[in-house]
Amino acid sequence: MLNKKSKALMKQVYNKAVEKDGTCLISQNDLLATLPYTMQFKKNDLTVCLKALVSEGYVEMITTEKKGEDYYCITLQKLGYDFAYQLAKEKRQIKFKIAMTVCGAIGSFVIGRILLYLVTK
């Protein structure tokens, strides 16, 4: 299971890699620029999160340096290709939980009204 930072990073990596048949070459600065501003990523955090994605089997990564800037060659693995499906599945689960909560609230209200009607009659 990915945490919030890893999920945001994986979303950006997935979008870049899918455009180019599952492999992308991206600089560290470009990757940091594509991440949302609400995420407080530092260069050290980026490396740690990418290594976590590698260890969990989402991507395969090779690090190179060119003109003093780090570049990552990232290739999606099986879990990496399934990432979009996982996001859609999480959204469906959240919608289902909200719907069940609303149904429970409506059911409780109706049962409460029925009981109130029976007690007062």
PyMOL commands that set and color helices and strands:
alter all, ss='L'
color gray80, all
select helices_A, chain A and resi 4-19+28-34+43-55+78-81+83-120
alter helices_A, ss='H'
color red, helices_A
select strands_A, chain A and resi 23-27+59-66+69-76
alter strands_A, ss='S'
color yellow, strands_A
deselect
rebuild
show_as cartoon
